[in-house]
Amino acid sequence: MIDRLHVQGVRHHSPACARLVAARIEELRPAAVLIEGPADFNDRLDELALEHELPVAIYSYASTGTAVRRSWTPLCDYSPEWTALTEGRRAGAQVRFIDLPAWHDAFDGVENRYSDAERRYTEATDRLCAAFSADNQDALWDHLVENADPDGLAERLDHYFDLVRGEADANGADTAREAHMAQWIRAALAEHEGPVLVVCGGFHAPALRRLAAADGPAAPEVPRPPDGTDVGGFLVPYSFKRLDAFAGYQSGMPSPEYYQRLWEDGPAVAAGALMERITTRLRGKGLHVSTADLIGARALTDGLARLRGHTVPGRTDLLDGLASALVSDDLEGPLPWTRRGPLTAGTHPVVVEMTAALTGERVGWLHPDTPAPPLVADAQAEMERLGLDKDGTLRLDLARPGDLERSRVLHCLRLLAVPGVRRDDGPAAGADVTAEEHWTLRPVDDRLPALIEAGALGATLGDAAQTVLEQRLDRDGALEALAAILFDAALCGRAHLTDRLGAAVEAAVAESSDLAAVGQALAVALALWRHDHLFGTAGSDLYGSVVTACCDRVLWLAEGLHAAPGPAEPGRLRALVALRDAVRHAPGLAPAAGTVTGAADRIALDPQAPPDLRGAALGLAWALGAPADAAAAAEGAAAPERLGDWLAGLFSLAREEVAAEDEGVIAAVDELVGDLNEAEFLEALPALRHAFAMFPPRERGLIAERVVALRGGGDAADLTKRLDVDPVTVAASLALEARVDLVLGRENLLFGSETA
């Protein structure tokens, strides 16, 4: 019986292997063709027989709660597995996938079924690369298989895979998969009297021959998923970009456009066509390619091919020849086709465009009768109903119910990372919440596969988006992340998620010692509570309870914060801004104004508090109606290195109060600055410039008028002329002038000196 078994090891996405599989089917006329692929898809093989445009992939998922594991089985025109499917069906054979389902533990950590075992037999391939002077296993494969004489290819492949399997250790996942595949093989041999052809990754071929001949069960049963695990799969359009090793695909052949041409036209035509394609792309990107360059590149390509023993130029011959002719600069690293993996930062632009040209833009297409998850129909129906299936920009007014509904759908698509949907502007967590959103919509080829793949998350856009939010909640319990989830939940219209989320936020607030993080959570919750008519969150007690918890924590953390003087920290200043706004706009939720101003007064006079926080505390009390004792509060901030940061805190909380007052703080600051000597002023200048930059031009003009009045009159306009120079540069220039004056004085060269 075993003499009727024919195991053909292949490399995934190899045109030469695909041709060999077609030839073997034509020669053997097998009764059964067994293919490495997900056995749980066997009942749906008819879907693969529909008239698709490749590449496509079988997308499999397994979800347990909010955890989702995904896997893809890509197929293109020159995949041996696709050839086995189509040619086996055409020959009248029984066609079956025989590998374990993608959700099985054997695929734990594997996103792509065909990211096969090549990385585990590098020792053997490295030795072969050295023997054949090949840069890597891709170049070695092209030399031994794709660019070689097809006669005797089956024997060469057997020797190659026997060698690499014999020197590599199979792991437990390999053992489980091969045992399962062997059951299918034994069952097919028992069921059919004719030949049985097995098409599998070459790494598995030696083991399958051995296991099929051994005693063992011959009644394969597809494993069932664990209880509580939902599994499924659909066909998705795939793309050459996702298939390319240079884009990070772990298996198969790099430069899929090259191998597509090799499959369709043969090596001689492929090389010429792709040289033309690369030239067109480079010129289209504005990179100079002359006729002389092309003549030189062709000569180098042909010479390299002859030197390497190729009758016609192969992929690396073409790329090496073009790179030698077109790249005259020093390269920061090796050329990308001399190794495995994606392009690295700093790759020469000509090389980037060459590899992109050989990647290709081909995107697969599914026959309209192909089943899809419910999410696809829901998303398409919602986009059509709301007029979102268009190309262009969109302005939404969230105060209008129809636009609010459109916004929620678009935010769900954004959370699902559906391509072609981008928000350019709109509400952000904080005090200034706008009722207007601006979006850019672009119908793109990648939208359908993204929706199919998101179908594992839920049957509707809202349910799928909620799953994403819950995944984020399970993955990251940091307060900043929880605040962002809180806001996204409101934007998507999933306020009911916040019952669980609210408890997590309140617990994180109670445990947090990060004033900035608590302040951000307060800003988010306050915005949602204040603007519930925009977000549709009216009636939720969650936001009120979060506001209360955050206000208490901000006040407690701020009063206990002791730190050495340093640059103003925007995060903690924004926290006090959020507290100020809560007291102003949510008096029933925030502490009483008197309680807050009392704590603010203590912070403002605390010598151990950082200067920006002391200034912000003074501004907080002032903004809430307490009289501003600027002279007393500024007493501890009079040192030059502290003054600018103290003012930055003050202005962050009480900018309007400072601009509107008659004298007070302005007079105190003017006096402090006037008492600085030149060296101290230079030290304080950058932070001072930063602090006063918070005022818009009109308010700066008012402050200038008061300073001029304090100084006895003059033209205030001269004080508000803006220099487009960085304040650090100004300070450095003034410091340089001071050092020059010092040297001149030491040498008695100053004008008016005794020797002069």
Phi, psi and omega in degrees: 000323184292340180289349177271358182270132177230111180257117180252106175284140183224166165257134183298138178063043177248118178301320180297318179292324178297318178296321180296318179298316178299319180294321180294320178294319178297321183284315187276331189048059189292153174283332180218141173239116183253131191233138173296111183182169187290114185295336180286357177262002185299325180290352184238023180297336178298333177297326179287343180275354176292163185277081177270164167253120183280156013275147171227169178218150169274116180262122181241147179216157173219123183239134175232107187066234178266355180276129180232129175251133185239153177207148180235143173238091186281146178223130175234177184306324186256020173283129177303327180294322178293319177298319178297320179297308187286314182288326176296316178297319181295327181279357179084013180280157169282122183253131181216144164277147187229006183267166179295155176297157185293336182281351184296152181300337179297340180253018180301125181083001181254116179276333186234122183303326185264019168279075195283200196273014186304322183294343182269352177237041181292332182299315180293315182290328177297321179292321178293321178300317179295320182293326183256008180056044178256143183292323182202182186289336175293314178295322177298316181297315179301318183293318184277335190235296189293322183260008185261168177297127181293341178297132179077014184296320182300318180293320179298320180294319178300315179298317182298310184286328174298320181295309186289328178287325181292339182252008180241149179268123175284137179264183183297326179295317177300316183299315180295316181295316182292326176295319179293317180296324179296327177297317178298321181294313180296322179295319179294320178296324180286329184278326187246148178267342182271184181297150175238121180254129178249128177244115185213165173304138186302332179299327184272344188301310181300320181292322182291324176299317182291314183291325180294330181278345182274163176289146179171173181296146181233032178229081185295138177230124180293126182300150176265147180291158178298156177302139179085001179252125178262125182239157179186178179194151179213158170281141177230146170297139179242177181219157176297328179298318179288338183274345191277134177298330179291343177263003176108358178297132192278349187221173174078203190259139171286170175055062185299330179297323177298314183288334173296315178295322178299320180293317186280321192239349184089165189294322184295312180290323182300315182298313180295317181295323182281332173296320177294320180296316180296316180299315180298318181294315181299315179294324178294334178269007179080015179265128188288127174224110182269167176299321178298322177300317182292321178297316178296319180296319180294319179296317179295319180298313180296320180296317179297320180298314179296318180299326183268003175081025180258134180289329174227156182298138174260188185299309182289330174300315181296312183293317179297319180296315179294318180297319180295324183278330190253343182251110180258347181280162172289136180268143182282342181202180180294155177297142189299332182279002175268003181213181176257152173114175183288165176296149180256161178299142179090002178297137183302138183302325178295319180293320178301314182290326177297314180292324178295322179297324180276349171287310180089162182252008187298134177232136182288167181217136180261143174301142183302336181277001181290127178299149179221157178293157182303331182302323182298311180295320180297314181295315181295320180294318180295318181293321177292317182297323184262006178070033182258001181268056184226175181246118179148195181260158184218130175250130181240139173253108188291348177284347178264128184305319181296319179289325176298320178296317177299317181300317182296318178298316181295323178292325174298316177297322178297315180296328179278002179058039178284124183296155176086009179232115183223127175270125181267331183197153179164188183302139174232157181295125180152186185288320184270089181261122179269151179265011185238140176233149176232129182234154169241126182246134179220113173297123183229158182295332185281357186291314182299310178300325179296319179291320178299315183291329176285349180299340177291345186268340181169163184275342179234165179301315181297316180295319180294318178296322178296321177299318177301316180296319179291326174297316178297322179295318178290329187277326189219110179263009178296146186298321179300318180293321180295322178296319179295321178296319179302316182289317179297323178299320178291318180298327180273356182076026180250050184299332182293341175298335190289350175301313177285319183294321181300317179297321179294319179296313181298320178295318180294323178297315182297331183265346189283140172248012182259105183299319181297318181294317178295322178298321178295318177298321178296316180299318179295309183297321180293319178299318180291323180290318183288324188246042183296338179289335177279322187260356180069031183253013181300142178090355179274124177281348184301310187296323177297317181293325177292319178302313181299313181297319182290320179300313180299319183289319178301314182297319181293315181293320182295318182289336179263003186277114176239128182205156177292154178303142179193180181301150178301137180254111184302327184298314182284333174293319177296330178296318178289328174299316179297321177296316177303313182294325178295317179296322181289316192252348180226062186298335179280347183252323183274163175300159179299150182302322180297321177297316182292315181293326176298314177296320180298320178298320180294319179294319183298331182258004182278112183293343180271349179282146179296150186303318182296325180289323177297315178296320179295323179296317175300315179297324179296311180297317181297315182295337181263012171104354179285146178294143184267107174269077188294321184296317180292317183291327183280354184302319181278356181249015185285342179297141185304322183285351181252336191300310183298321180290322176299316179294322178301318176295315180299311184292330179298325184262332189224041181300315182294322179294320179296317183291333186268343186284163180281308179222263175054250185299319181300317180295319180295317179295318179300321179293318179297315180293322180295333180279351180283139171280179187297318181295319179294321179297318179297324179292323183276341191303311183302315181291326177296314178301319179297317182295313183286343177293347178292338182275137173290165185307318183297317181290325175299322178297319179297318179296319179299319179298322180290322178297317179297319179297320178297330184268004175102010176102168182142192182263112181290338183298328181294336182278344185253005176295127185269126174266129178278057181228137178299135182300330177296322178295318177301313180298319179296322179295316179295323177295321177297317177300320180295320179293322177298315178299323180296316179295317180297320178294319179298326181267008180056042181251000179290144178300131179092000178287167185298318183284331179296000000 
